[in-house]
Amino acid sequence: MVSKREAERQREARARAVEAAERAGGRQRRRRRRIIGVMAALVSLAMILPLAAGIFSIVTGGNSSDSAGPTSTTPTATIPAFVKPGRTITGPIPCPATDGTELRTTTFSGPPPMCIDPAATYSVDVATTKGNVVLTIDPSLDAEAANLFIVLAEYHYFEGLPIYTNAVDGPAISGDAGSLDPGFSIAATPAVPTTSTSASTPATSTGTSGGAAYRIGSVVMAADRNQRISTRFAVVISQDVADALSANPVNPVIGEVSSGLGVLTSIVEDPAAVLGDPATLGSWLDNAIRIDSVSVTRSGTP
């Protein structure tokens, strides 16, 4: 016969087991929600948000094809330019000056030509209002996507743009200019759908375009719902993000963070970095964390 004390211990043990299972289930549900949010953040920045005034279609720049398109009866939020416009190139696009003296350009007549050396690597120093981040861009991972990023950087396209996230534990995203249309997009080459869990293991090429695993610190060009890339890029901050991207590998990897990952982590944890309700977009832009300057240095062969 079980004693009263023993019965109480058994009841307490069962209660603790139920509580532990509920906590584990909650963690799993939260992780699933984070992953869904991450995929929504990167696969498409065309967000349909239910608001008190109706359903607003928000197309936050980057890719002109990345739009869900509201119906004629749906009110549309007015999206401002996220930064002052720079020069517009209407004719053939020349390769930018590599010494940092190129005029800032925000609108192009089409995709840029191949300007980088596919056999070299490039160090990109991104100065933000939160600190400096250094990216190593490796064209052997995806030459076309890497060229797009480097050309935009040397045209000073990213300077002044906000860095943001729109998912819990999401990636650090930039390159969106709001109502400023860059004038082009190109087809993305999907990345290899595998991940590395070690932050110390460098991204490695498979010898094909888009040939690197997603991992913490990976730099990717963010594709829209039509699997096209333009000006938007992102940095993987957590393993949840890496796992989510591997499940649908449409965002080509172009390099990794070589220093300053903690700066980006602090940015996505800052409430000022969360892109939310379009009704408060103006005040969000006033307080946004931004890119101050970007400088590019060719680092030699990989």
C-alpha positions as a Markdown table, in Angstrom:
| # | Residue | x | y | z |
|---|---|---|---|---|
| 1 | Met | 0.0 | 0.0 | 0.0 |
| 2 | Val | 1.3 | 3.4 | -1.0 |
| 3 | Ser | 1.8 | 5.8 | 2.0 |
| 4 | Lys | 0.2 | 9.2 | 2.0 |
| 5 | Arg | 3.7 | 10.8 | 1.8 |
| 6 | Glu | 4.6 | 8.6 | -1.1 |
| 7 | Ala | 1.4 | 9.4 | -2.9 |
| 8 | Glu | 2.1 | 13.2 | -2.5 |
| 9 | Arg | 5.6 | 12.7 | -3.9 |
| 10 | Gln | 4.2 | 10.9 | -6.9 |
| 11 | Arg | 1.6 | 13.6 | -7.5 |
| 12 | Glu | 4.3 | 16.3 | -7.3 |
| 13 | Ala | 6.5 | 14.4 | -9.7 |
| 14 | Arg | 3.6 | 14.1 | -12.2 |
| 15 | Ala | 2.9 | 17.8 | -11.9 |
| 16 | Arg | 6.5 | 18.7 | -12.5 |
| 17 | Ala | 6.6 | 16.4 | -15.6 |
| 18 | Val | 3.4 | 18.1 | -17.0 |
| 19 | Glu | 4.9 | 21.5 | -16.3 |
| 20 | Ala | 8.2 | 20.6 | -18.0 |
| 21 | Ala | 6.3 | 19.2 | -21.0 |
| 22 | Glu | 4.2 | 22.4 | -21.3 |
| 23 | Arg | 7.4 | 24.5 | -21.2 |
| 24 | Ala | 9.0 | 22.4 | -23.9 |
| 25 | Gly | 5.9 | 22.6 | -26.0 |
| 26 | Gly | 5.9 | 26.4 | -25.6 |
| 27 | Arg | 9.5 | 26.6 | -26.6 |
| 28 | Gln | 8.8 | 24.6 | -29.7 |
| 29 | Arg | 5.8 | 26.7 | -30.6 |
| 30 | Arg | 7.8 | 29.9 | -30.2 |
| 31 | Arg | 10.6 | 28.5 | -32.3 |
| 32 | Arg | 8.2 | 27.6 | -35.0 |
| 33 | Arg | 6.7 | 31.1 | -34.9 |
| 34 | Arg | 10.2 | 32.6 | -35.1 |
| 35 | Ile | 11.0 | 30.5 | -38.1 |
| 36 | Ile | 7.8 | 31.4 | -39.9 |
| 37 | Gly | 8.5 | 35.0 | -39.2 |
| 38 | Val | 12.1 | 34.8 | -40.5 |
| 39 | Met | 10.9 | 33.2 | -43.7 |
| 40 | Ala | 8.3 | 35.9 | -44.1 |
| 41 | Ala | 11.0 | 38.5 | -43.5 |
| 42 | Leu | 13.4 | 37.3 | -46.1 |
| 43 | Val | 11.4 | 35.6 | -48.8 |
| 44 | Ser | 9.2 | 38.6 | -49.3 |
| 45 | Leu | 9.1 | 42.1 | -47.9 |
| 46 | Ala | 5.6 | 42.6 | -49.5 |
| 47 | Met | 3.6 | 42.4 | -46.3 |
| 48 | Ile | -0.2 | 42.3 | -46.0 |
| 49 | Leu | -1.1 | 43.7 | -42.6 |
| 50 | Pro | -4.6 | 43.8 | -41.1 |
| 51 | Leu | -5.1 | 47.3 | -39.7 |
| 52 | Ala | -8.1 | 49.1 | -38.3 |
| 53 | Ala | -8.5 | 51.1 | -41.5 |
| 54 | Gly | -8.4 | 48.0 | -43.7 |
| 55 | Ile | -5.8 | 45.8 | -45.4 |
| 56 | Phe | -2.7 | 47.7 | -46.4 |
| 57 | Ser | -0.2 | 46.4 | -49.0 |
| 58 | Ile | 3.3 | 47.5 | -48.0 |
| 59 | Val | 5.9 | 47.3 | -50.7 |
| 60 | Thr | 9.1 | 48.4 | -49.0 |
| 61 | Gly | 11.4 | 49.0 | -51.9 |
| 62 | Gly | 14.2 | 46.8 | -53.1 |
| 63 | Asn | 12.5 | 44.7 | -55.8 |
| 64 | Ser | 9.9 | 46.3 | -58.0 |
| 65 | Ser | 8.4 | 42.8 | -58.7 |
| 66 | Asp | 8.0 | 42.1 | -54.9 |
| 67 | Ser | 4.4 | 43.3 | -54.6 |
| 68 | Ala | 1.2 | 41.7 | -53.6 |
| 69 | Gly | -0.9 | 44.5 | -55.0 |
| 70 | Pro | -4.0 | 45.8 | -53.2 |
| 71 | Thr | -7.4 | 45.6 | -54.8 |
| 72 | Ser | -9.0 | 48.8 | -56.0 |
| 73 | Thr | -11.2 | 48.9 | -52.9 |
| 74 | Thr | -8.3 | 48.6 | -50.5 |
| 75 | Pro | -6.6 | 51.7 | -49.0 |
| 76 | Thr | -2.9 | 51.7 | -49.6 |
| 77 | Ala | -0.3 | 53.0 | -47.0 |
| 78 | Thr | 1.8 | 55.8 | -48.3 |
| 79 | Ile | 5.4 | 54.6 | -48.2 |
| 80 | Pro | 8.0 | 57.4 | -48.2 |
| 81 | Ala | 11.5 | 57.2 | -49.5 |
| 82 | Phe | 13.7 | 55.8 | -46.7 |
| 83 | Val | 16.6 | 58.0 | -47.7 |
| 84 | Lys | 17.2 | 61.1 | -49.9 |
| 85 | Pro | 17.6 | 60.1 | -53.6 |
| 86 | Gly | 20.9 | 60.2 | -55.3 |
| 87 | Arg | 21.9 | 60.3 | -58.9 |
| 88 | Thr | 19.9 | 58.5 | -61.6 |
| 89 | Ile | 21.7 | 56.7 | -64.4 |
| 90 | Thr | 19.5 | 56.6 | -67.5 |
| 91 | Gly | 21.9 | 55.2 | -70.1 |
| 92 | Pro | 24.5 | 52.3 | -70.1 |
| 93 | Ile | 25.7 | 51.7 | -66.5 |
| 94 | Pro | 29.5 | 52.1 | -66.1 |
| 95 | Cys | 31.4 | 50.2 | -63.4 |
| 96 | Pro | 31.8 | 52.5 | -60.4 |
| 97 | Ala | 35.0 | 54.1 | -59.3 |
| 98 | Thr | 36.8 | 51.7 | -56.9 |
| 99 | Asp | 38.5 | 54.5 | -54.9 |
| 100 | Gly | 35.4 | 55.7 | -53.0 |
| 101 | Thr | 34.9 | 58.8 | -55.1 |
| 102 | Glu | 31.9 | 57.6 | -57.1 |
| 103 | Leu | 28.8 | 59.8 | -56.9 |
| 104 | Arg | 26.0 | 58.3 | -54.8 |
| 105 | Thr | 23.5 | 56.7 | -57.1 |
| 106 | Thr | 20.1 | 55.3 | -56.2 |
| 107 | Thr | 18.3 | 54.6 | -59.5 |
| 108 | Phe | 19.7 | 52.7 | -62.5 |
| 109 | Ser | 18.5 | 52.0 | -66.0 |
| 110 | Gly | 19.0 | 48.2 | -65.5 |
| 111 | Pro | 21.2 | 45.7 | -63.8 |
| 112 | Pro | 24.9 | 46.6 | -63.5 |
| 113 | Pro | 27.5 | 44.9 | -65.7 |
| 114 | Met | 30.0 | 42.4 | -64.2 |
| 115 | Cys | 32.6 | 44.8 | -62.5 |
| 116 | Ile | 34.3 | 42.7 | -59.9 |
| 117 | Asp | 37.1 | 40.2 | -60.2 |
| 118 | Pro | 35.5 | 36.8 | -59.6 |
| 119 | Ala | 38.9 | 35.4 | -58.4 |
| 120 | Ala | 39.2 | 38.1 | -55.6 |
| 121 | Thr | 37.6 | 38.6 | -52.3 |
| 122 | Tyr | 36.3 | 42.0 | -51.0 |
| 123 | Ser | 36.3 | 43.4 | -47.6 |
| 124 | Val | 33.3 | 45.7 | -47.0 |
| 125 | Asp | 33.4 | 48.1 | -43.9 |
| 126 | Val | 29.9 | 49.1 | -43.0 |
| 127 | Ala | 29.7 | 51.9 | -40.5 |
| 128 | Thr | 26.3 | 52.1 | -38.7 |
| 129 | Thr | 24.9 | 54.3 | -36.0 |
| 130 | Lys | 25.5 | 51.4 | -33.6 |
| 131 | Gly | 29.1 | 50.6 | -34.6 |
| 132 | Asn | 31.1 | 49.1 | -37.4 |
| 133 | Val | 30.6 | 45.7 | -39.2 |
| 134 | Val | 33.1 | 44.2 | -41.6 |
| 135 | Leu | 31.8 | 41.8 | -44.3 |
| 136 | Thr | 33.9 | 39.5 | -46.4 |
| 137 | Ile | 32.3 | 39.1 | -49.9 |
| 138 | Asp | 33.5 | 36.0 | -51.8 |
| 139 | Pro | 32.4 | 36.0 | -55.5 |
| 140 | Ser | 33.2 | 32.2 | -55.8 |
| 141 | Leu | 30.0 | 31.6 | -53.8 |
| 142 | Asp | 27.8 | 33.5 | -56.3 |
| 143 | Ala | 29.6 | 35.8 | -58.7 |
| 144 | Glu | 26.5 | 37.6 | -60.0 |
| 145 | Ala | 25.0 | 38.3 | -56.6 |
| 146 | Ala | 28.3 | 39.3 | -55.1 |
| 147 | Asn | 28.9 | 41.7 | -58.1 |
| 148 | Leu | 25.5 | 43.3 | -57.5 |
| 149 | Phe | 26.3 | 43.9 | -53.8 |
| 150 | Ile | 29.8 | 45.3 | -54.5 |
| 151 | Val | 28.7 | 47.6 | -57.3 |
| 152 | Leu | 25.8 | 49.0 | -55.2 |
| 153 | Ala | 28.3 | 49.5 | -52.3 |
| 154 | Glu | 30.7 | 51.4 | -54.6 |
| 155 | Tyr | 27.9 | 53.5 | -55.8 |
| 156 | His | 27.2 | 54.3 | -52.1 |
| 157 | Tyr | 23.6 | 53.0 | -52.6 |
| 158 | Phe | 23.4 | 51.6 | -49.1 |
| 159 | Glu | 24.5 | 54.8 | -47.3 |
| 160 | Gly | 21.7 | 56.3 | -45.2 |
| 161 | Leu | 19.4 | 53.3 | -45.4 |
| 162 | Pro | 17.9 | 51.7 | -42.2 |
| 163 | Ile | 18.9 | 48.4 | -40.8 |
| 164 | Tyr | 15.9 | 46.5 | -39.5 |
| 165 | Thr | 14.3 | 43.2 | -38.7 |
| 166 | Asn | 10.6 | 42.2 | -38.7 |
| 167 | Ala | 10.7 | 38.9 | -36.8 |
| 168 | Val | 11.7 | 37.8 | -33.4 |
| 169 | Asp | 15.3 | 36.5 | -33.6 |
| 170 | Gly | 15.2 | 37.5 | -37.2 |
| 171 | Pro | 17.9 | 38.5 | -39.6 |
| 172 | Ala | 19.5 | 42.0 | -39.8 |
| 173 | Ile | 18.1 | 43.4 | -43.1 |
| 174 | Ser | 19.0 | 46.5 | -45.2 |
| 175 | Gly | 19.0 | 47.7 | -48.7 |
| 176 | Asp | 15.4 | 48.8 | -48.9 |
| 177 | Ala | 14.9 | 52.4 | -50.0 |
| 178 | Gly | 11.1 | 52.7 | -49.5 |
| 179 | Ser | 9.5 | 54.4 | -52.5 |
| 180 | Leu | 12.9 | 54.8 | -54.3 |
| 181 | Asp | 12.9 | 52.2 | -57.0 |
| 182 | Pro | 16.4 | 51.0 | -58.0 |
| 183 | Gly | 15.1 | 50.2 | -61.5 |
| 184 | Phe | 16.1 | 46.6 | -61.8 |
| 185 | Ser | 16.0 | 43.0 | -60.4 |
| 186 | Ile | 17.8 | 39.8 | -61.5 |
| 187 | Ala | 17.0 | 36.2 | -61.0 |
| 188 | Ala | 18.5 | 34.6 | -57.9 |
| 189 | Thr | 20.5 | 31.4 | -57.9 |
| 190 | Pro | 19.4 | 29.3 | -55.0 |
| 191 | Ala | 22.0 | 28.4 | -52.3 |
| 192 | Val | 22.9 | 24.9 | -51.3 |
| 193 | Pro | 20.2 | 23.8 | -48.7 |
| 194 | Thr | 22.6 | 22.8 | -45.9 |
| 195 | Thr | 23.7 | 24.5 | -42.8 |
| 196 | Ser | 26.8 | 24.7 | -40.6 |
| 197 | Thr | 26.1 | 25.0 | -36.9 |
| 198 | Ser | 29.6 | 26.2 | -36.1 |
| 199 | Ala | 30.1 | 30.0 | -36.2 |
| 200 | Ser | 33.8 | 29.4 | -36.5 |
| 201 | Thr | 33.6 | 27.3 | -39.7 |
| 202 | Pro | 33.9 | 29.6 | -42.8 |
| 203 | Ala | 31.4 | 29.4 | -45.6 |
| 204 | Thr | 32.7 | 27.1 | -48.3 |
| 205 | Ser | 32.0 | 27.0 | -52.0 |
| 206 | Thr | 30.8 | 23.9 | -53.9 |
| 207 | Gly | 32.2 | 25.4 | -57.1 |
| 208 | Thr | 28.7 | 26.4 | -58.3 |
| 209 | Ser | 26.8 | 29.6 | -58.1 |
| 210 | Gly | 25.1 | 30.0 | -54.7 |
| 211 | Gly | 27.3 | 27.3 | -53.3 |
| 212 | Ala | 27.5 | 28.0 | -49.6 |
| 213 | Ala | 25.6 | 26.8 | -46.5 |
| 214 | Tyr | 23.6 | 29.2 | -44.4 |
| 215 | Arg | 25.1 | 29.7 | -41.0 |
| 216 | Ile | 25.4 | 32.3 | -38.3 |
| 217 | Gly | 27.2 | 35.3 | -39.9 |
| 218 | Ser | 26.2 | 34.5 | -43.5 |
| 219 | Val | 25.6 | 37.5 | -45.8 |
| 220 | Val | 22.8 | 36.8 | -48.3 |
| 221 | Met | 21.1 | 38.7 | -51.0 |
| 222 | Ala | 17.4 | 38.6 | -50.0 |
| 223 | Ala | 15.1 | 37.2 | -52.8 |
| 224 | Asp | 11.5 | 38.3 | -53.3 |
| 225 | Arg | 8.6 | 36.0 | -53.8 |
| 226 | Asn | 9.5 | 35.6 | -57.5 |
| 227 | Gln | 13.0 | 34.5 | -56.5 |
| 228 | Arg | 14.6 | 37.7 | -57.8 |
| 229 | Ile | 17.2 | 39.9 | -56.1 |
| 230 | Ser | 17.8 | 43.6 | -56.3 |
| 231 | Thr | 19.2 | 45.8 | -53.4 |
| 232 | Arg | 18.0 | 44.0 | -50.3 |
| 233 | Phe | 20.6 | 42.0 | -48.3 |
| 234 | Ala | 20.5 | 40.3 | -44.9 |
| 235 | Val | 22.8 | 38.8 | -42.3 |
| 236 | Val | 22.0 | 35.6 | -40.5 |
| 237 | Ile | 22.1 | 36.3 | -36.7 |
| 238 | Ser | 20.9 | 33.0 | -35.2 |
| 239 | Gln | 20.7 | 29.3 | -36.0 |
| 240 | Asp | 16.9 | 29.5 | -36.2 |
| 241 | Val | 17.4 | 31.9 | -39.2 |
| 242 | Ala | 19.9 | 29.6 | -40.8 |
| 243 | Asp | 17.6 | 26.6 | -40.4 |
| 244 | Ala | 14.7 | 28.5 | -41.8 |
| 245 | Leu | 16.6 | 29.7 | -44.8 |
| 246 | Ser | 17.9 | 26.2 | -45.5 |
| 247 | Ala | 14.3 | 25.0 | -45.7 |
| 248 | Asn | 13.7 | 27.2 | -48.7 |
| 249 | Pro | 17.1 | 28.2 | -50.0 |
| 250 | Val | 16.2 | 30.9 | -52.5 |
| 251 | Asn | 18.5 | 33.6 | -51.0 |
| 252 | Pro | 22.1 | 33.4 | -52.4 |
| 253 | Val | 25.0 | 33.5 | -50.0 |
| 254 | Ile | 27.7 | 36.0 | -51.0 |
| 255 | Gly | 29.9 | 36.0 | -47.9 |
| 256 | Glu | 30.1 | 36.3 | -44.1 |
| 257 | Val | 30.6 | 38.7 | -41.3 |
| 258 | Ser | 34.3 | 38.9 | -40.4 |
| 259 | Ser | 33.9 | 41.3 | -37.5 |
| 260 | Gly | 31.0 | 43.1 | -35.8 |
| 261 | Leu | 28.4 | 40.3 | -35.6 |
| 262 | Gly | 27.7 | 41.5 | -32.0 |
| 263 | Val | 26.9 | 45.0 | -33.4 |
| 264 | Leu | 24.2 | 43.4 | -35.7 |
| 265 | Thr | 22.9 | 41.3 | -32.9 |
| 266 | Ser | 22.5 | 44.4 | -30.7 |
| 267 | Ile | 20.7 | 46.1 | -33.6 |
| 268 | Val | 18.0 | 43.4 | -34.1 |
| 269 | Glu | 17.5 | 43.3 | -30.3 |
| 270 | Asp | 16.8 | 47.1 | -30.3 |
| 271 | Pro | 13.1 | 48.0 | -30.5 |
| 272 | Ala | 14.0 | 50.8 | -32.9 |
| 273 | Ala | 15.0 | 48.1 | -35.5 |
| 274 | Val | 11.6 | 46.4 | -35.6 |
| 275 | Leu | 9.7 | 47.3 | -38.8 |
| 276 | Gly | 6.0 | 47.3 | -37.9 |
| 277 | Asp | 2.8 | 49.2 | -38.3 |
| 278 | Pro | 2.8 | 51.4 | -41.4 |
| 279 | Ala | 0.7 | 53.9 | -39.5 |
| 280 | Thr | 3.9 | 54.7 | -37.5 |
| 281 | Leu | 6.4 | 54.3 | -40.3 |
| 282 | Gly | 7.3 | 58.0 | -40.3 |
| 283 | Ser | 8.2 | 58.0 | -36.6 |
| 284 | Trp | 10.0 | 54.7 | -37.1 |
| 285 | Leu | 12.2 | 56.2 | -39.8 |
| 286 | Asp | 13.0 | 59.2 | -37.6 |
| 287 | Asn | 14.5 | 56.8 | -35.0 |
| 288 | Ala | 15.8 | 54.1 | -37.4 |
| 289 | Ile | 19.3 | 52.6 | -37.0 |
| 290 | Arg | 21.1 | 53.5 | -40.3 |
| 291 | Ile | 24.1 | 52.8 | -42.4 |
| 292 | Asp | 26.4 | 55.8 | -42.3 |
| 293 | Ser | 29.0 | 54.8 | -44.8 |
| 294 | Val | 30.3 | 51.8 | -46.8 |
| 295 | Ser | 33.8 | 51.3 | -48.1 |
| 296 | Val | 35.1 | 48.4 | -50.2 |
| 297 | Thr | 38.6 | 47.0 | -50.4 |
| 298 | Arg | 39.7 | 44.3 | -52.7 |
| 299 | Ser | 41.4 | 41.6 | -50.6 |
| 300 | Gly | 43.2 | 39.5 | -53.2 |
| 301 | Thr | 42.4 | 36.0 | -54.2 |
| 302 | Pro | 40.4 | 33.7 | -51.9 |
